């Protein structure tokens, strides 16, 4: 599909791009993109991370889909880094993250863009998220803090933003060094912590995403690597005078000995 610079596009979302990395899962890509319902044309960049067969751009009404193909499977960190670089080159101001299999609520992009436009200090804006099973059964809600200062206080206690729900200011992501590969499976927390050093991050206190728990996803299959990366980040950013940072460290260590399914059951009881 022909690349269309943001400056050549029209509509209220002309400077917004949906950013989705994908490795196989054509049906999930199509279902996720079809979930976006907005009152303006939508542009989506799917970064195909070496899928076999390659991801094909679905033909969806009101949406232009471009496929950026990686030469080989290199992981989500490389795919997102390449995606941000591509969007910056095309002149997009905002990147709305989502993962294949997740579903957007109607008007998510318009709501996030309006808040970002009204708050120039914001580099990232997430939304509350309903976690569901593959069949759509609700499990629990993720309701991270709303205000920037509270997020900074709790940044190591719990994930400050739900990654697939986030709208990013592309320029700010580039300023802090883009997505990186130094913290495998925790590339989102790495980015958020770097953004918080220079900018504000916040959440809209309303449902914006249905997040699908996938037993084959990163949190399940690369869990130990993710915990190690999280611990490295917690130690690097530790504020010894903030008890929440110590509690976050303890929680990560507990995750080492707690089975994944047990953790999901606990979350369901606590946040249902």
C-alpha positions as CSV (number, residue, x, y, z in Angstrom):
1,X,0.0,0.0,0.0
2,X,1.2,3.5,-0.8
3,X,2.7,5.4,2.1
4,X,0.6,8.5,2.8
5,X,2.3,11.2,4.9
6,X,0.2,12.6,7.7
7,X,0.5,16.1,6.2
8,X,-1.3,14.8,3.1
9,X,-4.2,13.2,5.0
10,X,-7.5,14.8,6.1
11,X,-9.8,14.5,9.0
12,X,-9.7,15.0,12.8
13,X,-7.3,12.0,13.2
14,X,-5.0,12.9,10.3
15,X,-2.0,13.1,12.7
16,X,-2.8,9.9,14.6
17,X,-1.6,6.4,13.6
18,X,-2.6,3.1,15.2
19,X,0.7,1.2,15.8
20,X,0.4,-2.6,16.0
21,X,3.3,-5.2,15.9
22,X,2.3,-8.6,14.7
23,X,3.8,-12.0,14.3
24,X,1.5,-14.4,12.5
25,X,-2.1,-14.2,13.6
26,X,-3.8,-12.7,10.5
27,X,-7.3,-13.2,12.0
28,X,-6.4,-11.5,15.2
29,X,-4.9,-8.5,13.3
30,X,-8.1,-8.2,11.2
31,X,-10.4,-8.5,14.3
32,X,-8.4,-5.9,16.3
33,X,-8.3,-3.3,13.5
34,X,-12.0,-3.8,12.8
35,X,-12.8,-2.9,16.4
36,X,-11.8,0.8,15.9
37,X,-14.9,2.9,15.5
38,X,-14.2,6.6,14.9
39,X,-15.9,9.6,13.2
40,X,-12.9,10.2,11.0
41,X,-10.6,8.1,8.7
42,X,-8.0,6.0,10.5
43,X,-4.5,5.2,9.5
44,X,-2.9,2.0,10.9
45,X,0.7,0.8,10.6
46,X,1.1,-3.0,11.2
47,X,4.7,-4.0,11.7
48,X,5.0,-7.5,10.4
49,X,7.7,-9.1,12.5
50,X,8.7,-11.9,10.0
51,X,5.3,-13.6,9.8
52,X,4.9,-16.8,7.8
53,X,2.9,-16.3,5.7
54,X,3.3,-12.5,5.7
55,X,0.5,-10.4,7.2
56,X,-1.8,-9.0,4.6
57,X,-3.5,-5.6,4.9
58,X,-7.2,-6.1,5.5
59,X,-9.7,-4.0,3.5
60,X,-11.7,-2.1,6.2
61,X,-14.1,0.8,5.7
62,X,-12.7,4.1,6.9
63,X,-9.2,2.7,7.6
64,X,-6.0,2.8,5.6
65,X,-3.7,0.0,6.6
66,X,0.0,-0.1,5.8
67,X,2.2,-3.1,6.4
68,X,5.8,-2.5,7.4
69,X,7.7,-5.8,6.9
70,X,10.7,-6.6,9.1
71,X,13.4,-8.7,7.3
72,X,13.1,-11.4,9.9
73,X,11.5,-12.1,13.3
74,X,13.4,-9.9,15.8
75,X,11.0,-9.4,18.7
76,X,8.5,-6.8,19.7
77,X,11.2,-4.3,20.8
78,X,12.7,-4.1,17.3
79,X,9.3,-4.0,15.7
80,X,8.1,-1.1,17.8
81,X,11.3,0.8,17.4
82,X,10.9,0.4,13.6
83,X,7.3,1.4,13.8
84,X,8.0,4.7,15.7
85,X,10.8,5.5,13.2
86,X,8.4,5.0,10.3
87,X,5.7,7.1,11.8
88,X,8.1,9.9,12.6
89,X,9.3,9.8,9.0
90,X,5.7,10.1,7.8
91,X,5.0,13.1,10.0
92,X,2.6,11.6,12.5
93,X,2.4,13.3,15.9
94,X,0.6,10.5,17.8
95,X,1.0,6.7,17.9
96,X,-1.9,4.7,19.4
97,X,-0.7,1.4,20.5
98,X,-2.6,-1.9,20.4
99,X,-1.8,-5.5,20.1
100,X,-3.3,-8.2,17.8
101,X,-6.2,-9.8,19.7
102,X,-7.1,-6.8,21.8
103,X,-10.2,-4.7,21.0
104,X,-10.6,-0.9,21.1
105,X,-13.7,0.9,22.4
106,X,-15.5,3.3,20.1
107,X,-14.0,6.8,20.0
108,X,-10.8,5.9,21.8
109,X,-8.6,7.7,19.4
110,X,-10.6,10.9,19.4
111,X,-10.7,11.0,23.2
112,X,-7.0,10.4,23.6
113,X,-6.1,12.9,20.9
114,X,-8.3,15.6,22.5
115,X,-6.6,15.2,25.9
116,X,-3.1,15.1,24.3
117,X,-3.8,18.3,22.4
118,X,-5.1,20.0,25.5
119,X,-2.1,18.9,27.6
120,X,1.2,19.5,25.7
121,X,3.3,18.2,28.6
122,X,1.8,14.7,28.2
123,X,4.0,12.2,26.4
124,X,1.8,9.2,27.0
125,X,-1.9,8.7,27.8
126,X,-3.4,5.4,28.7
127,X,-6.9,4.2,29.5
128,X,-8.5,1.8,31.9
129,X,-8.6,-1.7,30.6
130,X,-10.9,-4.8,30.8
131,X,-8.9,-8.0,30.8
132,X,-10.8,-10.8,29.0
133,X,-10.2,-14.4,28.0
134,X,-9.8,-15.5,24.4
135,X,-13.5,-16.2,24.3
136,X,-14.3,-12.7,25.6
137,X,-15.1,-13.6,29.3
138,X,-14.3,-10.7,31.6
139,X,-11.6,-11.5,34.1
140,X,-10.6,-8.2,35.9
141,X,-10.2,-4.5,35.4
142,X,-6.9,-2.6,35.3
143,X,-7.4,0.9,36.7
144,X,-4.0,2.5,37.0
145,X,-3.7,6.0,38.6
146,X,-4.9,8.9,36.6
147,X,-2.7,11.9,37.5
148,X,0.9,12.3,36.5
149,X,2.3,12.8,40.0
150,X,0.6,9.7,41.4
151,X,1.9,7.7,38.5
152,X,5.4,8.8,39.2
153,X,5.1,7.8,42.8
154,X,3.7,4.3,41.9
155,X,5.8,3.7,38.7
156,X,7.6,0.8,40.2
157,X,4.8,-0.6,42.3
158,X,2.6,-1.4,39.3
159,X,2.7,-0.8,35.6
160,X,1.8,2.9,35.3
161,X,0.0,2.4,31.9
162,X,-1.5,-0.5,30.1
163,X,0.8,-0.6,27.1
164,X,-1.8,-1.5,24.3
165,X,-4.1,1.2,25.6
166,X,-1.5,4.0,25.3
167,X,-1.4,7.0,22.9
168,X,2.2,8.2,22.5
169,X,3.6,11.6,21.4
170,X,5.9,10.4,18.7
171,X,8.4,13.3,19.1
172,X,8.7,12.6,22.8
173,X,9.4,8.9,22.2
174,X,12.1,9.8,19.8
175,X,13.7,12.4,22.2
176,X,14.1,9.7,24.9
177,X,15.6,7.2,22.6
178,X,12.6,5.2,21.2
179,X,11.8,1.7,22.2
180,X,15.0,-0.2,23.2
181,X,16.2,-3.8,23.3
182,X,18.1,-3.6,26.6
183,X,15.1,-4.9,28.7
184,X,13.5,-7.8,26.8
185,X,9.8,-8.3,27.4
186,X,9.7,-5.1,29.5
187,X,10.2,-2.6,26.7
188,X,7.0,-0.8,27.7
189,X,8.1,-0.1,31.3
190,X,11.5,1.0,30.1
191,X,10.0,3.5,27.8
192,X,7.5,4.8,30.3
193,X,10.2,5.4,33.0
194,X,12.3,7.3,30.5
195,X,9.4,9.4,29.4
196,X,8.5,10.2,33.0
197,X,11.9,11.8,33.5
198,X,11.2,14.5,31.0
199,X,7.4,14.6,30.5
200,X,4.1,13.8,32.1
201,X,2.2,10.5,31.6
202,X,-1.5,10.0,32.6
203,X,-4.5,7.8,32.2
204,X,-8.1,8.6,31.2
205,X,-10.4,7.2,33.9
206,X,-12.6,5.3,31.5
207,X,-12.7,2.0,29.6
208,X,-10.6,2.2,26.5
209,X,-9.5,-1.3,25.7
210,X,-10.4,-5.0,26.0
211,X,-7.1,-6.8,26.7
212,X,-7.0,-10.4,25.7
213,X,-5.1,-12.8,28.0
214,X,-3.2,-15.1,25.6
215,X,-1.4,-18.1,27.1
216,X,1.0,-17.8,24.2
217,X,1.7,-14.1,24.8
218,X,4.8,-12.5,26.2
219,X,3.5,-12.4,29.7
220,X,3.1,-16.2,29.7
221,X,5.9,-17.5,27.5
222,X,8.6,-15.0,28.4
223,X,7.6,-14.5,32.0
224,X,10.9,-15.1,33.6
225,X,12.7,-12.8,31.2
226,X,10.1,-10.2,31.8
227,X,10.5,-10.4,35.5
228,X,14.3,-10.1,35.3
229,X,14.0,-7.1,33.0
230,X,11.5,-5.5,35.4
231,X,13.8,-6.1,38.4
232,X,16.7,-4.5,36.5
233,X,14.6,-1.4,35.8
234,X,13.3,-1.3,39.4
235,X,16.9,-1.3,40.7
236,X,18.0,1.3,38.2
237,X,15.2,3.7,39.2
238,X,14.9,2.8,42.9
239,X,14.1,5.7,45.2
240,X,15.2,4.4,48.6
241,X,12.8,6.9,50.4
242,X,9.7,5.7,48.5
243,X,8.2,2.6,50.2
244,X,6.2,1.9,47.0
245,X,9.5,1.2,45.1
246,X,10.5,-1.4,47.7
247,X,7.0,-2.9,47.6
248,X,7.4,-3.2,43.8
249,X,10.7,-5.0,44.2
250,X,9.1,-7.4,46.6
251,X,6.2,-8.1,44.3
252,X,8.5,-8.9,41.4
253,X,10.5,-11.3,43.5
254,X,7.3,-13.0,44.5
255,X,6.4,-13.4,40.9
256,X,9.4,-15.6,40.5
257,X,7.9,-18.3,42.7
258,X,4.3,-17.8,41.9
259,X,2.9,-19.8,38.9
260,X,1.4,-17.8,36.1
261,X,-2.1,-19.2,36.4
262,X,-2.1,-18.6,40.2
263,X,-1.2,-15.0,39.6
264,X,-4.1,-14.6,37.1
265,X,-6.5,-16.1,39.7
266,X,-5.3,-13.6,42.3
267,X,-5.7,-10.7,40.0
268,X,-9.2,-11.8,39.1
269,X,-10.2,-11.9,42.8
270,X,-8.6,-8.6,43.6
271,X,-9.7,-6.5,40.6
272,X,-12.9,-8.1,39.3
